[in-house]
Amino acid sequence: MKPSRKHKIVSLFTLVFILCLLAQVVRTTHAGLILWVWDGVPPIVRDTTGDEDGWVDITDCYVTHDEGPFSLYFRMDLVDGPTEAGYYVFMDTDRNLETGGAVGEDTIANIGADYMICNDALYRWEEAGSWGWVKAIDWVQHFDLHLMEWGLAFEDIGISAGQPIDIVFATNLPDTDYAPDTGYVTYPGVPSVTGRGIVTFTSDKGTLQDLTVVDEADLPSEGKPNLNFPYGFFSFLVTGLTPGDTVTVTITFPAPMPTTTQYWKYHVPEGWIQITTLGDNDGDDTLTIQLTDGGLGDDDGVADGTIVDQAAPGNPPAPSVGGEAYPVDKLALLAPYFAAMLVITTGALVIKRRRT
C-alpha cells in the first residue's frame, strides 16, 4: 500500500525530531565535540602569555550562556594545548571573599570560591576533610589542540540565569597560571548599588576585572555636578595592556540611557572630572567610553599597562511641572491636556467678550 501524503509528512517530522535529538545528545555528551559556538564571543580574560611553561600557559578565557541543558559555558585557550596538568575554573557565586575556598597566588586571595571545575568534575566547597572540596557532579569536558571547554546548568551552582559570579581560571602541575594574573573577572556584570538591575562592562583590549559598585554617598559632595546617577558608581581595572594604550569600554544597562548622559568621576586632587570621550550615546541601553592608560580616565595616572577607573554615567535632572519632576516622555503625555485647557480658556474668553 502506497503511503499517504499525511503519513509522509508525519514520517518526515519524526525523522527531523530524531535527528535533532541525536544532535543534542552528541553535542552535550560526547567528548571531543565543541559544546558551544564561540564566534562573536569576546574573551573575558586576555592573559599574559609566556609567564608559565607553554603546556600550562593560558592565553584567553571565555564565558557565555544560553537556554540549553548546559546553560553556562567556559572555555580556556592554552599555548600548547591540554596535557596531564590540572585545569580549573573557580566560581564565587555569592561574591563574598570571606566564604568559600580562598583562591589566589601565595597568600593573596582573589575570591572565596564556592564551586570549582576541576578537569572533568564540579566540586562544591564544604570545608570537608583536609581538602575542603566535595564532588558535586561529573559532566563532559571538551579537549582540543589548544583549548579546554566545559558546560553546566545554572542550577548546578545554585544560581539563576543572569546572576553575577566572580571567576578565576587556573592551571597547575607543576606550575600555576592564574587568569587573570591577580584579581578576578565578573560574569555577566554587577547589580547596581541602586537596585535597578545588572550592568555589564567589557573592554576591547586587555582584561576588565575587579568590577565592583560604589555608593554615591561615599564620594565627596563638594563640586559634584547637578546630575542624577541612576545606577550609582562603578570601579574596575583594565589589565594586560601595552603601556599608554587607549581602550574602549562598552557599558550595557538594564534600560535605555538618554542622549544627554554624561560620564563623571571623582579623582584626587582634581575633584570631580567629566570624561568627554563618550562614544556610543544614541539613546539605547549601551554607552561606550574611551580610557587611556596613564591619561584621561586612568586614576593612577601612570602608563603602566593597567587602567584604574571609578566613575558613573549621570543624567541632567528632568524639567519640573507644578513642583513635581517629570521626565520628557511624561511631559509629552500631558501636552494634549495643556492644549485642551488652552482651547477651553480661549473659547470662554471669546464668549465672554461677545456677551459684553
N, C-alpha and C positions, 0 to 999 in steps of 0.2 A: 504494500500500500504506500503510495507516494505521500510524504509528509506535507501537511497543510502549511500555508504561509504563516499562520499563527504559531504552529509548532516550531517552525524555523526561527522565528523571532525570539521565542522563549529559549530555544537552544542556544542562540547567539548570545543573549543576555546572560545565560547561565555560564557559558564559556568565558565571557568577559569577566564575570564576577569571580570565577575560579582563578583566572589569570591574575586579577588584581590582588586576590587573597594570597596567592603564592608569592607575588612580588613583595607584598608587605611582610610575609613571613621571612623571605630571603633577606629583605632589607634590614630586618630587626634581629635576626637570629644567626646569620651566617658570618663568621669571622672572615675578614678579607674583603668585604664589600663596604663601600662608604655609607655611613649612617645618615649623612646629611650633605646636600649640595651646598658648597660654601661660596659659590660665585656671588660676588657683591657684598659679602660679609667682611667688614674690615677687621683686622686683628685688634683684640682688646689689649694685648701686650706685644710690644716690639722689643724683644730682649737684647741685651748686649751679647754679641757673639764673640767667640774667642776667649771667653772668661773661664771656660772649662774644657776638658778633653772633648774632642769632636763628637764622640759617641754618646755623651750625655749633655751636650751643649744645646740649649733651647734657642730657637730663633724667634718664632712668632707663636702666639696662642690666640684662640678664638672661642667665643661663646655665642650661641644663638638658641632660639626655641621655636616650636611650632605647636600644633594641636594634635600631634600623633601620639601613639602609645608610648614612644620615647619623646618626651616633651622638651627636654633640656639637653643640649649637645655641647660637648667640649672637644677641642682639638689642640694638640701640641705638635708643632713642627720642630724637627731636630736637624742638626747639621749632617750627621751621618746615619740617621735612622735608628729605629729601636734595636736594642740588643738585650742582654740579660740584666740591664740596670733596672732600678725601681722607678716607676713613673707615677706621679701623684697630682691630684687636684684637691686642694684643701678649701673647704667652704665654711664660712662663718655665717650661718643663717640668721642668727639673732643680732649680728653686728655688734657684739659685745666682747671686748678684748679680755674681760675678766672671766668669761665662761668658755668651756671647751679646751681643746688641746692647744698649747702655745706653739705657734709655727713661726720660725724666723731663724736667721743665721746667728750662731753663737747664743748669747743670752738676750738678744733683742727680739721680742715677739712682734710680728706683723699683725697677726689676727689670733683670735681664740677659736679654732676650728671646731665646728660641731659635727661635720661629716668629712670623710676623706675617701676619694677614689684612690685605690692602691692597685695598680696593674689591672686585674680583671674583677675586682670586687669593690663594693661600697661598705665602708665602715662607719660606725657611729661612736662618738666619744661618750664614754660612761665612767671614765676613771676606774675601769675594772682591771684588776691584776697589775702586773708590772708595766704593761704596755699602755693600758687605758682605752684601747680601741676594741670594739666588738663588731664582728662581721654582721652586716645587715642583710645584704643580698649579693648574689652573683649576677652578672649580665655580660653580654658580648662586648668585647672591645675590638677595635679595628686596627690591624697593623698594616703599614705600608712602608715604602722605602724611606720616607722622610717624615712620617707623622704617626702620632697616636690619636685615637678618636674613641669617644665614649658617648653613650646616651642613657638617660634615665628619666623617670617621671618626676614631676614636681612633688607629688605626694611622697616619693621615696625619701626626700629630705625634709618633709614636714612643712612645705611652704606652698603657696598658691602662685599661679602664673602672674608674673609682673612684680612679685615681692623681691626687693633688692637683697643681694647677698655679696659679701666680700670674698674675694678669691685670690689664692696664691697657687701657682703652678710650680712643680719641682721635679727634679730627677736626682738620683743618687747612685752610689756604688760605682766607683769608690768615692767620687767627689759629689758635691751637691750644687746644683744650679737652680737658683730661685728665679721666677719670673712673675712680677718684676723683681729686680735685684734686692730692693728694700720696699717696705710698704705693701700695698695690695691694690687690686682693681675692684671696681664695683659694677655688678650687672643686675638689671639694666640701667639703674640710676638710683637716686636717693629720694625719699619722701621729703617734700618741702617742710620747713620748720613751721609754716603757717597752716599746714594740713590741707593743702589744695591739690595734692596728688604727686606723682612721681615725675621728677625732672631728670633728663638724661644728658650726659656730656660725652662728646667724642672729639678726638684730635686727629688731624690729617697727618701728623708726624709724631714720632715718639710714643710714649705710653702715658695716658691720662690716668692718674692714680690718686689714692688717698682722698677721695671725694667725700666731703662732709658738709653739713649745714651749719650756718652761723646765725644766731639770733640777732636781729637788727638792734634790739635793746642793749646788746653788749658793745655796740660801737658808739663812739662819741657823737653827741648831737650838735656840737658847735660846728657851724659851717655846712651842715648836712643840707643837700638840695631839697627843694619842696616837691618831693616825688613820693608816690606810693610804690612800695616794693612788695608786690603781691605774693611772691614765693620766698621772701627772706633772702639771705645771703648764702653764698657757697664758697668753699675753699677747696683747692685741688692743686696737684703738681702735674707738670708735663715733663717727663724724664726721657733720657736716652737721645737727646738732641745733639746736633753739632753746635758748638758754642756760637751764639749770635743768630741762630735760626729764628725765623718767623713762622708761627703755626696758625692755622685756622681752627678754632674750636666751634663745634656745632652744638647748640643747646636746644633741646626739644621739650616743650611744656605740655601740660595736660589740656590746655585751651589756647586759642589764638591770642597773640600779643599785638597790641595796636601799633601802627606805624610810627607813633610818636615815642616809642620805647627808647630809653637811654641806658647806657651801661656805666655804672659808677662803682668806685672802690674807695676805701679809706686806707691811706698809706702814711706812715710816719717818715719824715717830718712834714710832708706837704699838706696832709689832711685829706679832704675829700677831692677826688680826681675823676673826671669823666673820661672814659675810654672812647675816643672819637672814631676808631676804626670798626664801626658796627657794619657788618656786611648785610647778609640776607635779612631784610626787615620789611617784608611786604604785607604784614597783617595776618600771616598764618601762625602756626604753632612753633615755628623754627626761627632761631636767630643764629647768626654767625658773628664771631669776633676774631680779631687778629691780635696776637700777643707776640712780643719779641723778646727772646732771651737776652737779659741784660738791658732791655729798653722798656718801651711803653707796655705796661701790663705786668711786668715781672717785678714782684715785690722785693726780691733780694738785690735787684739792680746789678747783678754780676752775670756776665756772659760765660756761664759755666756748664751749659748743656741741660740745665733744669730751670723751668719756669715755675714760679710760685705765685698763685693768684688767689685773691679773696675779694669777691665783688658780687654784684647783683644787677639784674635789669629792673629799671624803675619807670613808672609812667606818670606824666603830669596829672594833677588832680582834675577830675571831670568838672565842668561848669555846674553851678548850683542854680536851682529854681525854687523860689519860695523858701529858702533856708535849708533845703534838702538837696544833697548832691545826687545828680542823675548822670549816668553815662549817656553818651551821644545817642545811642540807639533808643533810649527811653525818651529823650527829647523829640526824636523823630516820631515816636508814637503819640506824643502829646500835641504835635503840630496841628493835626486836623481839629482838635478841640479848641486850640487857640484861634484858628481860622473861623470856626463856627461862632465863637464868642465875639470875634470882631464883626462878623456879618450881622449878628443879632443886635449888637450895640449900635452899629451904623444904621440899621433899619429903624431902631427905636428913636434915634435922633432925627431921622428924616420924617417919621410920623409925627413926632412932637412939633417940628417946625411947621408942618402943614396945618396942624390944628391951631397953632398960634398965628 
